């Protein structure tokens, strides 16, 4: 049976298995060695979850110099599902106040070593560039008997799946539900928006090009057009007259998940493309129209957030990546979509003061605020996470603009990530618009190389974010 996504509403009376782990945890002394935490808490916990002994590997070698505490497998002939890094229990954290616990853990060497900020940890054990493919898990867990946190890997990208959580009688059942979900649920798509409140920063072009690059790499990719301007649908010459939002809205409210899924599948359009070197790739697209979006916005009787969440959840198991294209206007529709995303890539003009201001405000203000609100509603799928600011529409002679941009970022106290790849302006991008195909169809074009570099930097090669 596929695990159910835990939420705040999942906090019910613990079952018998959860009660047994709670009783074990209550007996742990404030100072307890890592080996004792493993033997008397972690291993019994996996026993209660039904994980067999042949599904566990203790202190395996997963790469050069890399030996996590535990790998957990769903099927013994497949790569592991979960990698675990344990730490000892200490009185300082066991006796910390609830008010300071998360902040105290976040700065403590035990936690930082477990994650891999200062030593080998989850950050290294999920590194696609360093770990043997047969030992590369999709999820990571750090735990010491007082704190626990889950992490997720999608190709090269690693990000938190939950916030730092304190082990208590109330949270242990939630931890077990979270682990059960990771062990049993099918791996689902990474949902990304490429968005800035400032228009004209190549939002739609970047969305189509990144999606096409991933599709050419063999990934199952879906594009969702929810921008009233419908530029994405129009760019690919797709019919956008379906009123699926209204139909899905009714089914989501009735909790008819299968009907939501079948409705979406009936309107998704798949388009094939050929590259100049005779490669082929496909993009699936959920198109829209201004009329349908405006009707949904004006006539829906519930907030759009749960509707979009239901739509995204229905689609995620069928794809590796989902990209959402939405309006630069931060209205309720746009905000609801951003809440449903896992990650956000922020485009900005190099030297564009307005787009840069909006990018920094989004990175350091809006996104963490969204994550905080979502954390109050959900105990799993903490999001969205910043993938960085990517500079688009860059001229060839950008030296002076680079200097001015970095000076402005310093003035704005920006401490986040800037993508190394700069998307320059090329005539081929405009030609692609006239041909109604992704620009990467021209494999010898320098713009194609830039999008390949960007996708590798952000998604396919090792990339760690906690911003």
WOCOR-V991281 format. One record per pair of residues at least 24 apart in sequence whose ideal C-beta (glycine too) atoms are under 10 Angstrom apart, sorted by the first residue. I is the first residue (numbers start at 0). J is the second residue. If there is no record, write none. Layout:
BEGIN
i=<I:I>
j=<J:J>
END
This chain:
BEGIN
i=<0:0:1:1:1:1:1:1:2:2:2:2:2:2:2:2:2:2:2:3:3:3:3:3:3:4:4:4:4:4:4:4:4:4:5:5:5:5:5:5:5:5:5:5:5:5:5:5:6:6:6:6:6:6:6:7:7:7:7:7:7:8:8:8:9:9:9:9:9:9:9:10:10:10:10:10:10:11:11:12:13:13:13:13:13:13:14:14:14:15:16:16:16:16:16:16:16:16:17:17:17:17:17:17:17:17:17:18:18:18:18:19:19:19:19:20:20:20:20:20:20:20:20:20:21:21:21:21:21:21:21:21:22:23:23:24:24:24:24:24:24:25:25:27:27:27:27:27:28:28:28:28:29:29:29:29:29:29:29:29:29:30:30:30:30:30:30:31:31:31:31:31:31:31:32:32:32:33:33:33:33:33:33:33:33:33:34:34:34:35:35:35:36:36:36:36:36:36:36:36:36:37:37:37:37:37:39:40:40:40:40:40:40:40:41:41:41:41:41:41:41:42:44:44:44:44:44:45:45:45:45:45:45:45:47:47:48:48:48:48:48:48:49:49:49:50:50:50:50:50:51:54:54:54:54:55:55:55:56:56:57:59:59:59:60:60:61:61:61:61:61:61:61:61:61:61:61:62:62:62:62:62:62:62:62:62:62:63:63:63:64:64:64:65:65:65:65:65:65:65:65:66:66:67:67:67:67:67:67:67:67:67:67:67:68:68:68:68:68:69:70:70:70:70:71:71:71:71:71:71:72:72:73:73:73:73:76:77:78:78:78:78:78:78:78:78:79:79:79:79:79:79:79:79:80:80:80:80:80:80:80:80:80:81:81:81:81:81:81:81:81:81:81:82:82:82:82:82:82:82:82:82:82:82:82:82:82:82:82:83:83:83:83:83:83:83:83:83:83:84:84:84:84:84:84:84:84:84:84:84:84:84:84:84:84:84:85:85:85:85:85:85:85:86:86:86:86:86:86:86:86:86:86:87:87:88:88:88:88:88:88:89:89:89:90:91:92:92:92:92:92:92:93:93:93:93:94:95:95:95:97:97:100:100:100:100:100:101:101:101:101:101:102:103:103:104:104:104:104:104:104:104:104:104:105:105:105:105:105:107:107:107:109:109:109:109:110:110:110:110:110:110:111:112:113:113:113:113:113:113:113:113:114:114:114:114:114:114:114:114:114:115:115:115:115:115:116:116:120:121:121:121:121:121:121:121:122:122:122:122:122:123:123:123:124:124:124:125:125:125:125:125:125:125:125:126:126:126:126:126:126:126:127:127:127:127:127:127:127:127:127:127:128:128:128:128:129:130:136:137:137:138:138:138:138:138:138:139:140:140:140:140:142:142:147:147:147:147:147:148:148:148:149:149:149:149:149:149:149:149:149:150:150:151:151:151:151:151:151:151:151:151:152:152:152:152:153:153:153:153:153:153:153:153:153:153:153:153:154:154:154:154:154:154:154:154:154:154:154:154:154:154:155:155:155:155:155:155:155:155:155:155:156:156:156:156:156:156:156:156:156:156:156:156:156:156:157:157:157:157:157:157:158:158:158:158:158:158:158:158:158:158:158:158:158:158:159:159:159:159:159:159:160:160:160:160:160:160:161:161:161:161:161:161:162:162:162:162:162:162:164:164:170:173:173:174:176:176:177:177:180:180:181:184:184:184:185:185:185:186:186:186:187:187:187:187:187:187:187:187:187:187:187:188:188:188:188:188:188:188:188:188:188:188:188:188:188:188:189:189:189:189:189:189:189:189:189:189:189:189:189:190:190:190:190:190:190:190:190:190:190:190:190:190:190:190:190:190:190:190:190:191:191:191:191:191:191:191:191:191:191:191:191:191:191:192:192:192:192:192:192:192:192:192:192:192:192:192:192:192:192:192:192:192:193:193:193:193:193:193:193:193:193:193:193:193:194:194:194:194:194:194:194:194:194:194:194:194:194:194:194:194:194:194:194:195:195:195:195:195:195:195:195:195:195:195:195:195:195:195:195:195:195:196:196:196:196:196:196:196:196:196:196:196:196:196:196:197:197:197:197:197:197:197:197:197:197:197:197:197:197:198:198:198:198:198:198:198:199:199:199:199:199:199:199:199:200:200:200:200:200:200:200:200:200:200:200:200:200:200:200:200:201:201:201:201:201:201:201:201:201:201:201:202:202:202:202:202:202:202:202:202:202:202:203:203:203:203:203:203:203:203:203:203:203:204:204:204:204:204:204:204:204:204:204:204:204:204:204:204:205:205:205:205:205:205:205:205:205:206:206:206:206:206:206:206:206:206:207:207:207:207:207:207:207:207:207:207:207:207:207:207:208:208:208:208:208:208:208:208:208:208:208:208:208:209:209:209:209:209:209:209:209:209:209:209:209:210:210:210:210:210:210:210:210:210:210:210:210:211:211:211:211:211:211:211:211:211:211:211:211:211:211:211:212:212:212:212:212:212:212:212:212:212:212:212:212:212:213:213:213:213:213:213:213:213:213:214:214:214:214:214:214:214:214:214:214:214:215:215:215:215:215:215:215:215:215:215:215:215:215:215:215:216:216:216:216:216:216:216:216:217:217:218:218:218:218:218:218:218:219:219:219:219:219:219:219:219:220:220:220:220:220:220:220:220:220:220:221:221:221:221:221:221:221:221:221:221:221:221:221:221:221:221:222:222:222:222:222:222:222:222:222:222:222:222:222:223:223:223:223:223:223:223:223:223:223:223:223:223:223:223:223:223:223:224:224:224:224:224:224:224:224:224:224:225:225:225:225:225:225:225:225:225:225:225:225:225:225:225:225:225:226:226:226:226:226:226:226:226:226:226:226:226:227:227:227:227:227:227:227:227:227:227:227:227:227:227:228:228:228:228:228:228:229:229:229:229:229:229:229:229:230:230:231:231:231:231:231:231:231:231:232:232:232:232:232:232:232:233:233:233:234:234:234:234:234:234:234:234:235:235:235:235:235:235:235:235:235:236:236:236:236:237:237:237:237:237:237:237:237:237:238:238:238:238:238:239:239:239:239:239:239:239:239:239:239:239:240:240:240:240:240:240:241:241:241:241:241:241:241:241:241:242:242:242:242:242:242:242:243:243:243:243:243:243:243:244:244:244:244:244:244:244:244:244:244:244:244:244:245:245:245:245:245:245:247:247:247:247:247:247:248:248:248:248:248:248:248:248:248:248:248:249:249:250:250:250:250:251:251:251:251:251:251:251:251:251:252:252:252:252:252:252:254:255:256:256:256:257:258:259:259:259:259:259:259:260:260:260:260:260:260:260:261:262:262:263:263:263:263:264:264:264:267:267:270:270:270:272:272:272:272:273:273:274:274:274:274:274:274:274:274:275:275:275:275:275:275:275:276:276:276:276:277:278:278:278:280:280:280:282:282:283:283:283:283:284:284:285:285:285:285:287:287:292:292:292:293:295:296:296:296:299:302:302:302:303:303:303:303:303:303:303:303:303:304:304:304:304:304:304:304:304:304:305:305:305:306:306:306:307:307:307:307:307:307:307:308:308:308:308:308:308:308:309:310:310:311:311:311:311:311:312:312:315:319:320:320:327:327:329:329:329:334:334:337:337:337:337:337:337:338:338:338:338:338:338:338:339:339:339:339:340:340:340:340:340:341:341:341:341:341:341:342:342:342:342:342:342:342:342:342:342:343:343:343:343:343:343:343:344:344:344:344:344:344:344:344:344:345:345:345:345:345:345:345:345:346:346:346:346:346:346:346:347:347:347:347:347:347:347:348:348:348:348:348:348:349:349:349:349:349:349:349:349:349:349:349:349:349:349:350:350:350:350:350:350:350:350:350:350:350:350:351:351:351:351:351:351:352:352:352:352:354:354:354:354:355:355:355:355:355:355:355:355:355:356:356:358:358:358:358:358:358:358:358:358:359:359:359:359:359:359:359:359:359:360:361:361:362:362:362:362:362:362:362:362:362:363:363:363:363:363:363:366:366:367:370:384:384:384:385:385:385:385:385:386:386:386:386:386:386:386:386:386:387:387:387:387:387:387:387:387:387:387:387:387:388:388:388:388:388:389:389:389:389:389:389:389:389:389:389:390:390:390:390:390:390:391:391:391:391:391:391:392:392:392:392:392:393:393:393:393:393:393:394:394:395:395:395:397:397:414:415:415:416:416:416:416:416:418:418:418:418:419:419:419:419:420:420:420:420:420:420:420:420:420:420:421:421:421:422:422:422:422:422:423:425>
j=<179:183:179:180:183:184:185:316:176:177:178:179:180:181:182:183:184:185:379:176:179:180:183:184:379:176:177:180:184:312:377:378:379:380:161:172:173:174:175:176:177:178:179:180:377:378:379:380:173:176:376:377:378:379:380:173:374:375:376:377:378:376:377:378:172:173:176:177:377:378:379:169:170:172:173:176:378:172:176:172:168:169:171:172:173:175:47:172:175:47:43:44:46:47:48:49:172:175:44:47:168:171:172:173:174:175:176:47:168:171:172:43:44:46:47:44:46:47:48:166:171:172:174:175:166:167:168:169:170:171:172:175:168:47:171:144:145:166:167:168:171:168:171:88:93:144:145:166:88:90:93:144:88:89:90:91:92:93:94:144:145:87:88:89:90:91:93:87:88:89:93:143:144:145:85:87:88:68:84:85:86:87:88:109:143:144:68:85:87:87:88:144:68:85:86:87:88:142:143:144:145:68:69:83:85:142:144:85:88:142:143:144:166:171:68:69:83:85:140:142:144:69:142:171:174:175:178:69:71:81:83:175:178:182:175:179:175:176:178:179:182:183:179:182:183:80:81:178:179:182:75:79:80:81:182:79:81:83:82:134:83:124:131:134:131:134:123:124:125:126:129:130:131:133:134:135:136:119:123:124:126:128:129:130:131:134:135:129:130:131:119:123:129:119:123:124:126:129:130:131:134:119:124:119:120:121:123:124:125:130:134:136:139:140:113:124:140:141:142:140:124:134:135:136:136:138:140:178:181:182:136:182:137:181:182:183:133:133:130:131:132:133:134:135:136:137:124:130:133:134:135:136:137:138:136:137:138:178:181:182:183:184:186:136:137:138:139:140:149:150:178:181:182:120:121:123:124:125:130:134:135:136:137:138:139:140:141:150:152:113:121:124:136:138:139:140:141:142:178:112:113:114:115:118:119:120:121:122:123:124:139:140:141:142:143:150:109:113:140:141:142:143:144:110:112:113:120:141:142:143:144:145:146:143:144:142:143:144:145:146:166:143:144:145:145:145:143:144:145:146:165:166:143:144:145:166:145:145:146:165:165:167:145:146:163:164:165:146:162:163:164:165:163:146:163:141:143:145:146:147:148:163:164:165:146:148:162:163:465:143:145:146:141:143:145:146:141:143:145:146:148:163:141:141:139:140:141:142:143:146:147:148:139:141:148:150:157:159:163:463:465:139:141:150:157:463:463:465:150:148:149:150:152:157:159:463:150:157:461:463:465:157:461:463:150:152:157:150:151:152:155:156:157:461:463:152:155:157:460:461:462:463:152:153:154:155:156:157:459:460:461:462:155:460:461:462:461:461:181:181:186:177:178:180:181:182:186:181:174:177:178:181:166:174:171:173:174:177:178:174:177:381:174:177:178:180:181:378:379:380:381:463:465:181:186:189:341:379:380:381:382:384:186:461:462:463:186:187:188:189:191:319:320:341:342:458:459:462:189:213:216:218:319:320:454:455:457:458:459:460:461:462:454:455:456:457:458:459:460:461:462:463:189:191:341:342:384:386:457:458:459:460:461:462:463:464:384:461:462:463:464:465:189:341:342:381:382:383:384:385:386:462:463:464:465:466:370:381:382:384:464:465:341:378:379:380:381:382:374:377:378:379:380:381:370:371:373:374:378:381:374:378:378:378:379:378:378:379:378:379:379:380:379:315:316:379:315:316:317:315:316:319:311:312:314:315:316:317:318:319:321:341:380:218:219:220:221:311:314:315:316:317:318:319:320:321:322:341:213:218:315:318:319:320:321:322:340:341:342:382:458:221:223:311:312:314:315:318:320:321:322:323:336:339:340:341:342:343:380:382:383:320:321:322:323:340:341:342:343:344:383:384:386:457:458:223:225:321:322:323:324:325:333:336:337:339:340:341:342:343:344:345:383:386:322:323:324:325:342:343:344:345:346:386:389:391:226:323:324:325:326:327:329:333:336:337:340:343:344:345:346:357:358:361:383:327:343:344:345:346:347:348:351:353:354:355:357:358:360:361:388:389:391:326:327:328:329:333:345:353:354:356:357:358:360:361:365:327:345:346:347:348:351:352:353:354:355:356:357:358:361:228:326:327:328:353:354:357:327:346:348:351:353:354:391:392:327:345:346:347:348:351:353:354:355:357:358:389:390:391:392:422:346:347:348:389:390:391:392:393:422:424:428:226:230:231:324:325:326:327:344:345:346:391:228:229:230:231:232:233:234:324:325:346:432:230:231:234:346:391:392:422:428:429:431:432:437:438:446:450:322:324:344:346:389:391:422:450:453:230:231:234:322:323:324:325:344:346:231:234:235:282:284:322:324:431:432:436:437:438:439:450:422:428:431:437:438:439:446:447:449:450:451:453:454:320:322:344:389:422:437:439:450:453:454:457:458:280:282:283:284:320:321:322:324:437:439:450:454:235:272:274:280:281:282:431:436:437:438:439:440:447:450:454:280:437:438:439:447:449:450:451:452:453:454:455:458:459:280:282:319:320:322:450:454:458:459:271:272:279:280:281:282:283:319:320:437:439:272:274:278:279:280:281:282:437:439:440:442:447:450:451:454:280:319:320:451:454:455:458:459:280:319:280:318:319:320:454:458:459:281:282:283:317:318:319:320:321:280:281:282:283:284:318:319:320:321:322:263:267:269:282:283:284:285:314:315:317:318:319:320:321:322:323:267:268:270:282:283:284:285:286:320:321:322:323:324:263:267:283:284:285:286:287:307:310:311:314:321:322:323:324:325:336:339:284:285:286:287:288:292:322:323:324:325:285:286:287:291:292:295:303:307:310:323:324:325:326:332:333:335:336:287:289:292:323:324:325:326:327:328:332:333:336:287:288:289:290:291:292:293:296:325:326:328:330:332:333:287:289:292:324:326:327:286:287:288:289:290:291:292:324:324:432:284:285:286:287:322:323:324:325:268:284:285:286:287:288:324:286:432:435:284:324:431:432:434:435:436:437:268:270:272:282:284:286:435:436:437:270:434:435:436:268:269:270:282:284:285:286:287:435:266:268:284:286:288:266:268:284:285:286:287:288:289:290:291:292:266:286:287:288:290:291:265:266:267:268:285:286:287:288:291:266:287:288:290:291:294:295:267:285:286:287:291:295:310:285:287:291:292:294:295:296:299:303:306:307:310:332:291:294:295:298:299:306:295:306:307:309:310:313:295:298:299:300:301:303:305:306:307:309:310:299:306:306:309:310:313:301:305:306:307:308:309:310:312:313:299:300:301:305:306:309:309:309:309:312:313:313:313:306:309:310:312:313:314:309:310:312:313:314:316:317:313:310:313:310:313:314:317:313:314:317:314:317:435:436:437:436:437:439:440:436:440:436:437:439:440:441:442:443:447:439:440:441:442:443:444:447:440:441:442:443:442:439:440:442:437:439:440:322:437:314:317:318:321:322:324:310:314:321:323:324:325:325:326:332:332:332:330:331:332:332:331:334:335:330:331:332:333:334:335:336:338:339:331:332:334:335:336:338:339:373:376:335:338:339:332:335:339:332:335:336:337:338:339:340:335:336:338:339:376:377:380:339:336:339:336:338:339:340:341:339:380:341:458:454:458:354:357:357:361:365:365:369:361:365:366:369:382:383:369:370:372:373:376:382:383:373:380:382:383:366:369:382:383:384:380:381:382:383:384:386:366:382:383:384:385:386:387:457:458:464:369:382:383:384:385:386:387:385:386:387:388:389:418:453:457:458:385:386:387:388:389:415:416:418:388:389:390:391:392:418:422:388:389:390:391:392:404:417:390:391:392:393:400:404:389:390:391:392:393:394:397:400:401:403:404:421:422:423:390:392:393:394:397:399:400:401:402:403:404:407:390:391:392:400:404:407:403:404:407:411:388:390:391:392:388:390:403:404:407:408:410:411:413:407:411:387:388:389:390:408:411:413:415:417:388:407:408:410:411:412:413:414:415:411:385:388:386:387:388:411:413:414:415:416:466:411:412:413:414:415:466:415:466:466:466:464:465:466:415:416:464:465:466:415:416:418:456:457:458:462:464:466:415:416:417:418:419:420:453:456:457:462:464:466:413:415:416:417:418:416:417:418:419:420:421:422:453:456:457:417:418:420:421:422:423:421:422:423:424:449:453:421:422:423:424:428:420:421:422:423:424:449:423:424:423:424:425:421:423:466:464:466:457:462:463:464:466:452:453:456:457:452:453:456:457:448:449:450:451:452:453:454:455:456:457:449:452:453:446:449:450:452:453:449:449>
END
